[in-house]
Amino acid sequence: MLEISVNNRVVEAKEGDTILQALERVGINIPTLCYMKGLLPSGACRICVVECEGARGLIPACSYPVVNGMKIKTNSKRVIDARKTIIGLLLAGHPDDCLYCVRNGNCELQKLAEEYGVRERRYPVTATKAGLDITSPSIIRDPAKCILCGKCVRMCEEIQGISSIDFVRRGSKMQICPAFEESLNVSSCINCGQCITVCPTGALREKSYLQEVHDALQNPELIVVAQHAPAVSVSIAEEFGLKPGTDVNGILTAALREIGFKYVFETSFSADLTIMEEASELVHRIKNGGVLPMMTSCSPGWIKYIEQFYPEFLPNLSTCKSPQQMLGALIKSYFANVINVKPEKIYSVSLMPCTAKKFEASRPEMATKRNIFDIDAVLTTRELARLLKLCGINMNALEPSDADNPFGRRSSAGKIFGASGGVMEAAIRTAHYLITGKDLTSPKIEFARGLEGIKEGKIKIEGIELGFAVVNGIGNAPKILNQIKNGRNDIHFIEVMTCPGGCVGGGGQPIDSDQSKLKARLAALYSIDNNSELRFSHRNPDIIEIYGKFLEKPLSEKSHELLHTHYKKRKVNI
């Protein structure tokens, strides 16, 4: 261990620590804007500067290694003045629209300005004249609010492996955007929204359909229907000051009815339906020599990734639509018939933890021949919180309520779809039943759980050893895809989730870098599963009923018409 002096206090540090790491460990706060835990520091923002005895100037705490015996000051006048100057310069190039900004109250630059008492402009305005990029169905890019911290660039390139945005130009004209200063819709962007989750200001945000949904709720001519995803009920509580991981499933259902949704369903129901189709497809491929390994198709960012970067694997993708789209298709077919209304009179809203779901809902593959889309609008968890607050909902004052029939019940297998490995775990449970006619003695599939980048396991079913792999975060996908390209053939089924952690860490979730909150959401989903009496998708009575009354059986002609689709190679312009 090393010993350093910090503000006249002796602090122990580890060999190889940066100053920031050493001080964080002992509870000394150093402000940062560009720093991303787990990645090599860039030192771009300089807001983390500290004073070190013997150094010619102030040094960045995020990138400077500790040396035994060094004497550091984190709160000297020189340090404070430097940080104020940096904040002032950032504000000089920043618009004065905080009251109207989606990040008002949750903006890192705003927070720093408040903490350091920067309350007036100290430098001439240097705001960029670059306009909004609203071309993407999922993400709005606002260069005027960009502080050039580079976190979005690093997330896109180093974590997600997409590299759709980067620094362009130099000096005062520098900005972050796709190559050749083009728009997001012609870039390699997969709409995952992870860039939004790390942006410290409002330079990146989801494209909001909040007004459209609110208008629909006020339209007496429309029957407005909602579905909410498994990960939403264990994350939205954070937006209302509740403990991370608090499951408000039933309360959320009640809240949605309170604000005017005529019918409320859980996407966990259609997650069960997805498993029935997907597990059946997997078993069919195994028994009939189909294309293997089969790959999940629930994550729309992953689908776009394959279309753009690995089109040779398109035959490996499951033909199943995602749970969002399956339920949307059923709502405008089976359910429309049940309530005796025309599909075009139903306004179907999906409440998702994912910005890519906005892109998915707009795909032409997700519309009927009459151009009726499965889903009319997608709101992220953040947008949903704004809608509930707009309508004056007090989450603490509502009694839990059950989802509406005929899609009212779900298994816990459908609920764990929100976790990385959850689709795999649910699929194995049902695939085992389809092959053997028996349920697994223990439904828990241990290897599928956790936050490792790639998780693998093998299971023997009827004497056949089947290999499974779970990819946690799209940036880890090339490793296993390239192995398969190079001849690896011991994997039969692969789950890929675009966002680290799965849907609980989606680009539409509450913005917070605290990983403990992500883990709390995961723990909540697994707790629901552990305490559930119904843990198998194929045992869900409502799933059994809809096959009996409408779909006939998994992979039937009707199922293929409504619940399956195909994808094709997508050109990447830049």
C-alpha positions as CSV (number, residue, x, y, z in Angstrom):
1,M,0.0,0.0,0.0
2,L,1.0,3.6,-0.6
3,E,0.5,6.6,1.6
4,I,-0.5,10.0,0.3
5,S,-1.6,13.2,2.0
6,V,-5.0,14.6,0.9
7,N,-6.0,18.0,2.4
8,N,-3.6,17.2,5.3
9,R,-5.1,13.8,5.8
10,V,-3.1,10.6,5.4
11,V,-4.8,8.3,2.9
12,E,-3.8,4.7,1.9
13,A,-3.8,4.0,-1.8
14,K,-3.2,0.9,-4.0
15,E,-0.3,0.6,-6.4
16,G,-1.6,1.5,-9.8
17,D,-4.5,3.7,-8.5
18,T,-5.3,7.0,-10.1
19,I,-5.8,9.9,-7.7
20,L,-9.5,9.7,-8.4
21,Q,-9.7,6.0,-7.6
22,A,-7.8,6.4,-4.4
23,L,-9.9,9.3,-3.2
24,E,-13.2,7.7,-4.2
25,R,-12.3,4.7,-2.0
26,V,-12.1,6.9,1.1
27,G,-15.1,9.0,0.4
28,I,-13.5,12.1,-0.9
29,N,-15.6,13.5,-3.8
30,I,-13.9,14.8,-6.9
31,P,-16.2,16.2,-9.6
32,T,-16.1,14.6,-13.1
33,L,-17.8,15.0,-16.4
34,C,-15.9,12.9,-18.9
35,Y,-14.9,10.0,-16.6
36,M,-16.4,6.6,-17.2
37,K,-15.7,3.8,-14.7
38,G,-14.1,0.8,-16.2
39,L,-12.6,2.6,-19.2
40,L,-9.2,4.3,-19.6
41,P,-9.6,8.0,-18.6
42,S,-9.6,10.5,-21.4
43,G,-8.9,13.6,-19.2
44,A,-11.1,15.7,-21.6
45,C,-13.1,17.9,-19.3
46,R,-10.4,18.7,-16.7
47,I,-13.1,19.4,-14.0
48,C,-11.4,16.8,-11.8
49,V,-8.1,18.8,-11.5
50,V,-6.3,18.8,-8.1
51,E,-3.3,20.6,-6.8
52,C,-0.2,18.4,-6.1
53,E,2.9,19.6,-4.3
54,G,5.8,19.8,-6.8
55,A,3.7,19.8,-10.0
56,R,4.0,22.8,-12.3
57,G,0.3,23.0,-12.8
58,L,-3.0,21.4,-11.7
59,I,-3.3,17.8,-12.6
60,P,-6.3,15.6,-13.6
61,A,-7.2,13.2,-10.9
62,C,-8.9,10.8,-13.3
63,S,-5.7,10.0,-15.2
64,Y,-2.8,10.8,-12.8
65,P,-1.4,7.9,-10.9
66,V,-0.7,8.1,-7.2
67,V,2.9,8.2,-6.0
68,N,3.9,7.3,-2.5
69,G,4.2,10.4,-0.4
70,M,2.5,12.8,-2.8
71,K,0.7,15.8,-1.2
72,I,-2.7,16.7,-2.7
73,K,-5.1,19.5,-2.2
74,T,-8.6,19.0,-3.7
75,N,-10.3,22.1,-2.3
76,S,-7.7,24.9,-2.4
77,K,-8.6,28.3,-3.9
78,R,-6.5,27.5,-6.9
79,V,-8.4,24.3,-7.5
80,I,-11.9,25.8,-6.9
81,D,-11.2,28.8,-9.1
82,A,-10.0,26.5,-11.9
83,R,-13.2,24.4,-11.7
84,K,-15.3,27.5,-11.7
85,T,-13.5,28.7,-14.8
86,I,-14.1,25.4,-16.6
87,I,-17.8,25.4,-15.6
88,G,-18.1,29.0,-16.8
89,L,-16.5,28.2,-20.2
90,L,-18.8,25.3,-20.6
91,L,-21.8,27.5,-19.8
92,A,-20.6,30.1,-22.4
93,G,-21.3,27.5,-25.1
94,H,-24.5,26.2,-23.6
95,P,-28.1,27.4,-24.2
96,D,-30.1,29.1,-21.4
97,D,-33.1,26.8,-21.7
98,C,-32.8,24.8,-18.5
99,L,-36.4,25.3,-17.6
100,Y,-37.4,23.6,-20.9
101,C,-34.8,20.9,-21.0
102,V,-35.6,17.3,-20.5
103,R,-32.6,17.0,-18.2
104,N,-33.6,19.9,-15.9
105,G,-32.9,18.7,-12.4
106,N,-30.9,15.8,-13.6
107,C,-28.1,17.6,-15.5
108,E,-24.5,17.1,-14.4
109,L,-23.5,20.5,-15.7
110,Q,-26.4,22.2,-13.9
111,K,-25.5,20.4,-10.7
112,L,-21.9,21.5,-10.9
113,A,-22.8,25.1,-11.6
114,E,-25.0,25.0,-8.5
115,E,-22.4,23.4,-6.3
116,Y,-19.7,25.8,-7.3
117,G,-21.9,28.9,-7.2
118,V,-21.6,29.8,-10.9
119,R,-24.7,31.9,-11.3
120,E,-23.9,34.3,-14.1
121,R,-22.2,34.3,-17.4
122,R,-18.5,35.2,-17.1
123,Y,-17.5,34.7,-20.7
124,P,-18.9,35.7,-24.1
125,V,-21.5,33.4,-25.6
126,T,-19.9,30.8,-27.9
127,A,-22.9,28.6,-28.5
128,T,-22.9,26.4,-31.6
129,K,-25.3,27.1,-34.4
130,A,-25.7,23.5,-35.4
131,G,-29.4,22.5,-35.5
132,L,-31.3,19.5,-34.0
133,D,-31.0,16.1,-35.6
134,I,-34.5,14.6,-35.4
135,T,-34.1,12.1,-38.2
136,S,-33.8,9.0,-35.9
137,P,-37.1,7.4,-34.8
138,S,-35.5,6.9,-31.4
139,I,-32.9,9.5,-30.5
140,I,-32.7,13.3,-30.8
141,R,-29.3,14.9,-31.0
142,D,-28.9,18.5,-29.9
143,P,-25.4,19.8,-30.6
144,A,-26.1,23.1,-28.8
145,K,-26.1,21.3,-25.5
146,C,-23.1,19.1,-26.1
147,I,-20.1,19.9,-23.8
148,L,-17.7,17.6,-25.8
149,C,-17.1,15.3,-22.9
150,G,-16.9,12.4,-25.3
151,K,-18.8,9.9,-23.1
152,C,-21.3,9.1,-25.8
153,V,-18.5,8.5,-28.3
154,R,-16.8,6.1,-25.9
155,M,-20.0,4.3,-25.0
156,C,-20.9,3.8,-28.7
157,E,-17.4,2.7,-29.6
158,E,-15.7,1.0,-26.6
159,I,-18.7,-0.6,-24.9
160,Q,-21.3,-1.1,-27.6
161,G,-18.8,-1.5,-30.5
162,I,-20.9,0.5,-33.0
163,S,-18.9,3.7,-33.6
164,S,-21.8,5.6,-35.2
165,I,-20.6,9.0,-33.7
166,D,-17.3,10.7,-33.2
167,F,-15.5,14.0,-32.9
168,V,-15.4,16.0,-36.1
169,R,-13.6,19.2,-37.0
170,R,-11.1,20.9,-34.7
171,G,-10.8,23.8,-32.2
172,S,-13.8,25.9,-31.6
173,K,-15.7,24.2,-34.5
174,M,-15.4,20.8,-33.0
175,Q,-18.6,18.8,-32.4
176,I,-19.8,15.2,-32.0
177,C,-21.9,13.7,-34.8
178,P,-21.9,10.9,-37.3
179,A,-19.2,10.8,-40.0
180,F,-19.3,13.7,-42.6
181,E,-21.7,15.5,-40.2
182,E,-24.5,13.4,-41.5
183,S,-27.6,12.6,-39.5
184,L,-28.2,9.6,-37.2
185,N,-30.7,7.9,-39.5
186,V,-28.1,7.2,-42.1
187,S,-25.3,6.2,-39.7
188,S,-24.6,2.8,-38.2
189,C,-26.6,3.7,-35.1
190,I,-28.7,0.8,-33.8
191,N,-31.0,3.0,-31.7
192,C,-30.0,1.4,-28.4
193,G,-29.9,4.8,-26.6
194,Q,-26.9,3.9,-24.4
195,C,-25.4,7.2,-25.5
196,I,-28.3,8.9,-23.7
197,T,-27.7,7.2,-20.5
198,V,-24.1,8.6,-20.2
199,C,-24.8,12.1,-21.6
200,P,-24.3,14.5,-18.7
201,T,-26.6,17.2,-20.3
202,G,-29.6,17.1,-22.7
203,A,-27.5,16.8,-25.9
204,L,-28.9,13.4,-26.4
205,R,-32.4,12.3,-25.5
206,E,-35.1,10.0,-26.7
207,K,-37.6,11.1,-29.4
208,S,-40.7,11.6,-27.3
209,Y,-44.2,10.5,-28.3
210,L,-45.6,11.8,-25.0
211,Q,-47.8,14.4,-26.6
212,E,-49.2,11.9,-29.1
213,V,-50.1,9.5,-26.4
214,H,-51.7,12.2,-24.2
215,D,-53.7,13.4,-27.2
216,A,-54.9,9.8,-27.8
217,L,-56.0,9.5,-24.2
218,Q,-58.2,12.6,-24.7
219,N,-59.7,11.3,-27.9
220,P,-63.1,9.7,-27.3
221,E,-63.0,8.1,-30.7
222,L,-60.1,5.9,-29.7
223,I,-59.7,2.9,-27.4
224,V,-56.3,3.4,-25.9
225,V,-54.5,0.2,-24.8
226,A,-51.2,-0.1,-22.9
227,Q,-48.7,-2.8,-22.3
228,H,-45.8,-2.5,-19.9
229,A,-42.5,-4.4,-20.1
230,P,-41.1,-6.6,-17.3
231,A,-38.2,-4.3,-16.6
232,V,-40.4,-1.2,-16.3
233,S,-42.2,-2.3,-13.1
234,V,-38.9,-2.8,-11.3
235,S,-37.3,0.5,-12.4
236,I,-39.9,3.2,-12.6
237,A,-40.2,3.5,-8.8
238,E,-36.8,5.2,-8.9
239,E,-38.4,8.1,-10.7
240,F,-40.8,8.6,-7.7
241,G,-38.1,8.4,-5.0
242,L,-38.8,4.8,-4.1
243,K,-36.1,2.2,-3.3
244,P,-34.3,0.9,-6.4
245,G,-35.7,-2.5,-7.4
246,T,-39.1,-1.9,-5.9
247,D,-41.6,-3.8,-7.9
248,V,-44.7,-1.7,-8.6
249,N,-46.3,-4.0,-11.2
250,G,-49.9,-3.9,-9.9
251,I,-49.7,-0.2,-8.9
252,L,-48.4,0.7,-12.3
253,T,-51.4,-1.1,-13.9
254,A,-53.7,0.8,-11.6
255,A,-52.0,4.1,-12.4
256,L,-52.3,3.5,-16.2
257,R,-56.1,2.9,-15.8
258,E,-56.3,6.0,-13.6
259,I,-54.9,8.3,-16.4
260,G,-57.3,6.9,-19.0
261,F,-56.0,3.7,-20.6
262,K,-59.0,1.5,-21.3
263,Y,-57.2,-1.7,-21.1
264,V,-53.8,-2.5,-19.5
265,F,-51.7,-5.7,-20.3
266,E,-48.3,-7.0,-19.3
267,T,-45.7,-7.6,-21.9
268,S,-44.7,-10.5,-19.7
269,F,-47.7,-12.4,-21.1
270,S,-46.4,-12.1,-24.6
271,A,-43.0,-13.0,-23.4
272,D,-44.5,-16.3,-22.4
273,L,-46.0,-16.4,-25.9
274,T,-42.6,-15.6,-27.4
275,I,-41.1,-18.6,-25.5
276,M,-43.8,-20.9,-26.8
277,E,-43.0,-19.9,-30.4
278,E,-39.2,-19.6,-29.9
279,A,-38.7,-22.8,-27.9
280,S,-40.8,-24.6,-30.5
281,E,-38.7,-23.1,-33.3
282,L,-35.5,-24.2,-31.5
283,V,-36.7,-27.8,-31.0
284,H,-37.9,-27.9,-34.7
285,R,-34.5,-26.7,-35.9
286,I,-32.6,-29.3,-33.7
287,K,-34.8,-32.2,-34.8
288,N,-35.1,-31.3,-38.5
289,G,-31.6,-30.0,-39.3
290,G,-32.5,-26.3,-39.3
291,V,-29.9,-23.5,-39.2
292,L,-28.0,-23.5,-36.0
293,P,-27.1,-21.9,-33.7
294,M,-30.5,-20.2,-33.5
295,M,-30.3,-16.7,-32.1
296,T,-32.9,-14.7,-30.2
297,S,-34.8,-11.9,-31.9
298,C,-36.3,-10.0,-28.9
299,S,-33.8,-7.1,-28.9
300,P,-34.4,-4.7,-31.8
301,G,-30.9,-3.1,-31.5
302,W,-29.4,-6.6,-31.9
303,I,-31.6,-7.3,-35.0
304,K,-30.4,-4.1,-36.6
305,Y,-26.8,-4.9,-35.7
306,I,-27.0,-8.3,-37.5
307,E,-28.7,-6.6,-40.5
308,Q,-25.9,-4.1,-40.8
309,F,-22.7,-5.8,-39.7
310,Y,-23.3,-9.6,-39.9
311,P,-26.0,-10.2,-42.5
312,E,-24.6,-13.7,-43.1
313,F,-26.2,-14.7,-39.7
314,L,-29.7,-13.5,-40.7
315,P,-30.9,-17.2,-41.3
316,N,-29.8,-17.9,-37.7
317,L,-32.2,-15.3,-36.2
318,S,-35.4,-16.6,-34.8
319,T,-38.3,-15.6,-36.9
320,C,-40.3,-14.7,-33.8
321,K,-41.3,-11.1,-33.3
322,S,-40.4,-9.5,-30.0
323,P,-42.9,-9.7,-27.1
324,Q,-43.8,-6.1,-27.7
325,Q,-44.8,-6.8,-31.3
326,M,-46.5,-10.1,-30.6
327,L,-48.8,-8.5,-28.1
328,G,-49.4,-5.5,-30.4
329,A,-50.4,-7.9,-33.2
330,L,-52.8,-9.8,-30.9
331,I,-54.3,-6.6,-29.6
332,K,-55.2,-5.5,-33.1
333,S,-56.5,-8.9,-34.2
334,Y,-57.7,-11.3,-31.6
335,F,-58.5,-8.7,-28.9
336,A,-60.1,-6.3,-31.4
337,N,-62.5,-9.1,-32.3
338,V,-63.1,-9.9,-28.6
339,I,-64.2,-6.3,-27.9
340,N,-65.9,-6.0,-31.4
341,V,-64.0,-2.9,-32.7
342,K,-62.1,-2.2,-35.8
343,P,-58.3,-2.5,-35.3
344,E,-57.8,1.1,-36.6
345,K,-59.9,2.3,-33.6
346,I,-57.4,0.9,-31.2
347,Y,-54.4,3.0,-30.2
348,S,-51.8,0.7,-28.8
349,V,-49.1,2.1,-26.6
350,S,-46.0,0.2,-25.5
351,L,-44.2,1.2,-22.3
352,M,-40.6,0.0,-22.6
353,P,-37.2,0.4,-21.0
354,C,-35.7,0.7,-24.5
355,T,-35.3,3.4,-27.1
356,A,-34.8,0.9,-29.9
357,K,-38.3,-0.3,-29.4
358,K,-39.4,3.0,-31.0
359,F,-37.5,2.0,-34.1
360,E,-38.8,-1.5,-34.0
361,A,-42.4,-0.3,-33.8
362,S,-41.9,1.8,-37.0
363,R,-40.4,-1.0,-39.1
364,P,-42.6,-1.8,-42.1
365,E,-42.3,-5.5,-41.2
366,M,-44.5,-4.7,-38.1
367,A,-47.5,-3.6,-40.1
368,T,-50.3,-5.5,-41.8
369,K,-51.0,-5.4,-45.5
370,R,-53.6,-2.7,-44.7
371,N,-50.7,-0.7,-43.2
372,I,-52.0,-1.1,-39.6
373,F,-49.0,-1.1,-37.3
374,D,-48.8,-3.5,-34.3
375,I,-47.8,-0.6,-32.0
376,D,-48.8,3.0,-32.5
377,A,-46.5,4.6,-29.9
378,V,-43.6,3.6,-27.6
379,L,-42.8,5.5,-24.4
380,T,-39.6,4.9,-22.5
381,T,-39.6,4.4,-18.7
382,R,-38.5,8.0,-18.4
383,E,-41.4,9.3,-20.6
384,L,-43.9,7.1,-18.7
385,A,-42.7,8.8,-15.4
386,R,-43.3,12.2,-17.0
387,L,-46.8,11.2,-18.1
388,L,-47.8,9.9,-14.7
389,K,-46.5,13.1,-13.1
390,L,-48.3,15.2,-15.7
391,C,-51.5,13.5,-14.7
392,G,-50.9,14.0,-11.0
393,I,-50.5,10.3,-10.1
394,N,-49.4,9.5,-6.6
395,M,-47.9,6.0,-6.8
396,N,-48.1,5.6,-3.0
397,A,-51.8,6.2,-2.9
398,L,-52.9,3.5,-5.4
399,E,-54.0,-0.1,-4.7
400,P,-52.4,-2.7,-7.0
401,S,-54.6,-4.0,-9.8
402,D,-54.4,-7.0,-12.1
403,A,-53.9,-6.8,-15.9
404,D,-56.9,-7.2,-18.1
405,N,-58.1,-10.3,-19.8
406,P,-57.7,-12.2,-22.1
407,F,-53.9,-11.5,-21.6
408,G,-54.1,-11.1,-17.8
409,R,-51.8,-13.8,-16.5
410,R,-48.1,-14.4,-17.0
411,S,-45.5,-16.8,-15.7
412,S,-42.3,-15.6,-13.9
413,A,-40.4,-17.0,-16.9
414,G,-41.9,-14.1,-18.9
415,K,-41.0,-11.7,-16.2
416,I,-37.3,-12.5,-16.2
417,F,-37.1,-11.4,-19.8
418,G,-36.0,-8.1,-18.4
419,A,-32.7,-9.6,-17.3
420,S,-29.7,-10.6,-19.4
421,G,-30.1,-14.4,-19.7
422,G,-33.8,-14.3,-18.9
423,V,-34.9,-15.2,-22.4
424,M,-32.4,-18.1,-22.5
425,E,-33.6,-19.3,-19.0
426,A,-37.3,-19.2,-20.0
427,A,-36.6,-20.9,-23.3
428,I,-34.6,-23.7,-21.8
429,R,-37.5,-24.4,-19.3
430,T,-40.0,-24.8,-22.1
431,A,-37.7,-26.5,-24.6
432,H,-37.0,-29.2,-22.0
433,Y,-40.7,-29.7,-21.7
434,L,-41.3,-29.8,-25.4
435,I,-38.6,-32.5,-25.8
436,T,-39.2,-34.6,-22.7
437,G,-42.8,-33.9,-21.8
438,K,-41.6,-33.1,-18.3
439,D,-40.8,-29.9,-16.4
440,L,-37.3,-29.2,-15.1
441,T,-37.0,-30.2,-11.4
442,S,-35.2,-26.9,-10.8
443,P,-36.3,-24.1,-13.1
444,K,-33.3,-21.9,-12.2
445,I,-30.6,-22.0,-15.0
446,E,-27.6,-20.8,-13.1
447,F,-25.2,-20.1,-15.9
448,A,-27.6,-17.7,-17.6
449,R,-27.6,-15.3,-14.7
450,G,-25.0,-12.6,-13.9
451,L,-23.4,-9.7,-15.6
452,E,-20.5,-11.4,-17.4
453,G,-20.1,-10.3,-21.0
454,I,-20.5,-13.9,-22.3
455,K,-22.1,-16.7,-20.3
456,E,-22.1,-20.3,-21.5
457,G,-23.6,-23.6,-20.4
458,K,-24.4,-27.1,-21.6
459,I,-27.5,-29.1,-20.7
460,K,-28.3,-32.7,-21.5
461,I,-31.9,-33.3,-22.6
462,E,-32.9,-36.9,-23.6
463,G,-29.2,-37.8,-24.0
464,I,-28.5,-34.9,-26.3
465,E,-26.0,-32.3,-25.1
466,L,-27.1,-28.9,-26.1
467,G,-24.9,-25.8,-25.9
468,F,-26.2,-22.4,-24.9
469,A,-24.6,-18.9,-24.8
470,V,-25.8,-15.6,-23.5
471,V,-24.3,-12.3,-24.7
472,N,-24.7,-9.4,-22.3
473,G,-24.3,-6.2,-24.2
474,I,-23.9,-5.9,-28.0
475,G,-20.2,-5.1,-27.7
476,N,-19.5,-8.7,-26.7
477,A,-21.3,-10.2,-29.7
478,P,-18.4,-10.2,-32.2
479,K,-16.4,-12.5,-30.1
480,I,-18.9,-15.4,-30.3
481,L,-20.1,-14.5,-33.8
482,N,-16.5,-14.7,-35.1
483,Q,-16.0,-18.0,-33.3
484,I,-19.0,-19.4,-35.2
485,K,-17.7,-18.0,-38.5
486,N,-14.4,-19.8,-37.8
487,G,-16.1,-23.2,-37.3
488,R,-17.3,-23.5,-33.8
489,N,-20.3,-25.8,-33.8
490,D,-21.1,-26.8,-30.2
491,I,-23.6,-24.0,-29.5
492,H,-27.3,-24.5,-30.4
493,F,-29.0,-21.4,-29.0
494,I,-27.7,-17.9,-28.4
495,E,-29.3,-15.0,-26.6
496,V,-28.1,-11.5,-27.3
497,M,-29.2,-8.4,-25.4
498,T,-28.1,-5.1,-26.8
499,C,-27.8,-3.3,-23.5
500,P,-25.5,-4.3,-20.6
501,G,-27.6,-6.0,-18.0
502,G,-30.4,-6.6,-20.4
503,C,-33.6,-4.6,-20.5
504,V,-33.1,-3.5,-16.9
505,G,-30.2,-1.4,-18.3
506,G,-32.0,-0.3,-21.4
507,G,-31.4,3.1,-23.0
508,G,-34.9,4.3,-21.9
509,Q,-34.4,3.6,-18.2
510,P,-34.0,6.2,-15.4
511,I,-30.6,7.9,-15.9
512,D,-28.2,7.1,-13.2
513,S,-24.7,5.7,-13.4
514,D,-25.0,3.8,-10.0
515,Q,-24.5,0.2,-10.9
516,S,-26.1,-0.9,-7.6
517,K,-29.5,0.3,-9.0
518,L,-29.0,-2.0,-12.0
519,K,-28.2,-4.9,-9.7
520,A,-31.3,-4.1,-7.6
521,R,-33.5,-4.3,-10.6
522,L,-32.1,-7.6,-11.6
523,A,-32.5,-8.9,-8.0
524,A,-36.1,-7.8,-8.0
525,L,-36.9,-9.8,-11.2
526,Y,-35.2,-13.0,-9.8
527,S,-37.0,-12.6,-6.5
528,I,-40.3,-12.5,-8.4
529,D,-39.3,-15.7,-10.2
530,N,-38.1,-17.4,-7.0
531,N,-41.4,-16.7,-5.2
532,S,-43.7,-17.5,-8.1
533,E,-45.9,-20.6,-8.3
534,L,-46.1,-20.3,-12.1
535,R,-42.5,-20.5,-13.4
536,F,-43.0,-22.0,-16.9
537,S,-44.4,-20.3,-19.9
538,H,-46.1,-23.4,-21.2
539,R,-48.1,-23.7,-17.9
540,N,-49.7,-20.2,-18.3
541,P,-53.4,-20.8,-18.5
542,D,-54.0,-17.7,-20.7
543,I,-51.3,-18.9,-23.1
544,I,-52.9,-22.3,-23.3
545,E,-56.3,-20.6,-23.9
546,I,-55.2,-18.4,-26.7
547,Y,-53.7,-21.3,-28.6
548,G,-57.0,-23.2,-28.1
549,K,-59.2,-20.4,-29.2
550,F,-57.1,-18.6,-31.8
551,L,-53.6,-19.6,-32.6
552,E,-54.1,-23.4,-32.7
553,K,-50.5,-24.3,-31.8
554,P,-47.0,-22.9,-31.9
555,L,-45.6,-22.4,-35.4
556,S,-49.1,-22.8,-36.9
557,E,-50.1,-20.9,-40.0
558,K,-51.9,-18.3,-37.8
559,S,-48.9,-17.9,-35.5
560,H,-46.6,-17.4,-38.5
561,E,-49.0,-14.8,-39.9
562,L,-49.2,-12.7,-36.7
563,L,-46.2,-13.6,-34.6
564,H,-43.3,-14.2,-37.0
565,T,-41.3,-12.1,-39.4
566,H,-38.1,-12.0,-41.5
567,Y,-35.3,-9.5,-41.8
568,K,-32.9,-8.6,-44.5
569,K,-29.5,-7.0,-45.0
570,R,-29.4,-3.3,-44.2
571,K,-27.1,-0.9,-45.9
572,V,-25.0,1.3,-43.7
573,N,-24.3,4.6,-45.4
574,I,-21.6,5.8,-43.0
